[in-house]
Amino acid sequence: MINIGDKVADFCLPNQDEEEICWRDIKGRWVVLYFYPKDNTPGCTTEACEFTEALPNFESLNAIVLGVSPDSPLKHRNFIAKKELKITLLADEEKELCKAFGVWQQKKNFGKEYMGVVRSTFLIDPDGTVAQKWEKVRVKGHVEAVQQKLQELI
């Protein structure tokens, strides 16, 4: 489980275009790293669309937004095309980054238990330290809360 004050370990994951995105290449700016369960589901779609809409604001604060889910690069590409998203989505098909950040957890839905991604967001400073985290995120108002926290910290 990653907590506020922890350093982010190096990782590399493919994005929607199957280009490898590595932590060492993006370190040095603020990073909004958000984990979500699945492409093209209602909450995940709303969250991705809201991050896309707010992307110019994040970029003006020298921040990049990266979404992470266990979906494949192809599913990410289709999701981006269907919803006209402008954010980068990383494919964590082996769930290694999800596990490293502690968001791959047992969940319950309609009496069934299963493993899945708990919607979570990490705000990481240019030195690679977790500055803020949100767990069990409720989508409504979340993007605004992340922007507000980033503005307070810079």
C-alpha positions in Angstrom: 0.0 0.0 0.0 1.4 3.4 -1.0 0.8 6.3 1.4 1.4 10.0 1.5 5.1 10.6 1.8 6.1 7.4 0.0 8.3 7.5 -3.1 6.9 6.0 -6.3 9.0 3.0 -7.5 9.9 2.9 -11.2 7.4 1.2 -13.5 6.7 0.9 -17.2 3.3 0.2 -18.7 2.0 0.3 -22.3 -0.5 3.1 -23.1 -3.4 3.0 -25.4 -1.1 3.1 -28.4 1.1 0.3 -27.0 3.9 2.8 -26.3 5.8 2.1 -23.1 5.3 4.8 -20.5 7.9 4.7 -17.8 8.0 6.5 -14.5 11.6 7.7 -15.1 10.4 9.5 -18.3 7.5 11.4 -16.6 9.1 12.2 -13.3 9.8 15.9 -12.7 6.3 17.2 -13.1 3.1 16.7 -11.1 1.3 13.5 -11.9 -2.3 12.6 -11.3 -2.3 8.8 -11.3 -5.8 7.5 -11.1 -6.9 3.9 -11.0 -10.3 2.8 -12.2 -12.0 -0.6 -12.6 -13.0 -0.9 -16.3 -13.3 1.1 -19.6 -16.8 1.9 -20.8 -18.6 1.5 -17.5 -20.8 4.4 -16.2 -18.6 5.7 -13.3 -15.3 5.1 -15.2 -16.6 6.9 -18.3 -17.8 9.9 -16.2 -14.4 10.1 -14.4 -12.4 9.9 -17.7 -14.6 12.5 -19.4 -14.2 14.9 -16.5 -10.4 14.4 -16.4 -10.4 15.1 -20.1 -12.5 18.2 -19.7 -10.2 19.5 -16.9 -6.9 18.5 -18.7 -6.0 22.1 -19.8 -6.3 23.2 -16.2 -4.0 20.4 -15.1 -1.5 21.1 -17.9 -1.4 24.8 -16.9 -0.3 23.6 -13.4 2.5 21.4 -15.0 0.6 18.2 -14.3 -0.1 15.2 -16.4 -3.1 12.9 -15.9 -2.7 9.1 -16.3 -5.6 6.6 -15.9 -4.7 3.0 -15.1 -6.9 -0.1 -15.3 -6.4 -3.8 -16.1 -7.9 -3.3 -19.6 -5.8 -3.9 -22.7 -4.3 -1.2 -24.9 -6.9 -2.1 -27.5 -9.8 -1.6 -25.1 -8.2 1.7 -24.0 -7.9 2.8 -27.7 -11.6 2.0 -28.3 -12.7 3.8 -25.1 -10.7 6.9 -26.0 -12.1 6.9 -29.6 -15.7 6.3 -28.4 -15.6 9.0 -25.7 -13.1 11.4 -27.4 -10.8 11.3 -24.4 -7.6 13.4 -24.4 -6.0 11.7 -21.4 -3.4 8.9 -21.5 -4.6 5.5 -20.3 -2.1 2.8 -19.1 -2.8 -0.9 -19.5 -2.0 -2.8 -16.3 -3.1 -6.2 -17.5 -0.9 -8.1 -15.0 -2.2 -5.8 -12.2 1.4 -5.2 -11.0 1.0 -1.4 -10.6 -2.5 -1.8 -9.1 -1.1 -4.2 -6.5 2.0 -2.0 -5.8 -0.4 0.9 -5.1 -2.7 -1.3 -3.0 -5.8 -0.7 -5.2 -6.2 -4.4 -6.2 -8.5 -5.5 -3.4 -11.4 -7.8 -2.6 -14.7 -6.2 -3.4 -18.3 -7.1 -2.8 -21.2 -6.5 -5.1 -24.7 -8.0 -4.9 -23.4 -10.5 -2.3 -20.5 -11.7 -4.5 -16.9 -11.3 -3.6 -14.2 -10.8 -6.2 -10.9 -9.1 -6.8 -11.0 -5.8 -8.5 -9.6 -2.2 -8.7 -10.8 0.1 -5.9 -11.2 3.5 -7.6 -8.3 5.6 -6.2 -6.2 8.6 -7.2 -2.7 9.6 -6.2 -1.2 13.1 -6.6 2.5 12.7 -7.0 5.0 15.6 -6.8 7.8 16.3 -9.2 10.3 14.5 -6.9 8.2 11.3 -7.1 6.7 11.5 -3.6 3.0 10.9 -3.1 1.6 14.2 -1.9 -2.1 13.2 -1.6 -4.2 10.2 -2.1 -7.9 9.5 -2.4 -9.3 6.0 -1.8 -12.7 4.5 -2.6 -13.3 7.6 -4.8 -16.8 8.8 -5.5 -16.8 10.2 -9.0 -19.0 13.3 -8.4 -16.8 16.3 -7.6 -13.6 14.2 -7.5 -11.8 15.9 -10.4 -12.4 19.3 -8.9 -11.1 18.1 -5.5 -7.9 16.9 -7.2 -7.4 20.2 -9.0 -8.0 22.2 -5.8 -5.4 20.1 -3.9 -2.9 20.5 -6.7 -3.4 24.3 -6.6 -2.8 24.3 -2.9 0.4 22.3 -3.1 2.2 24.1 -6.0 
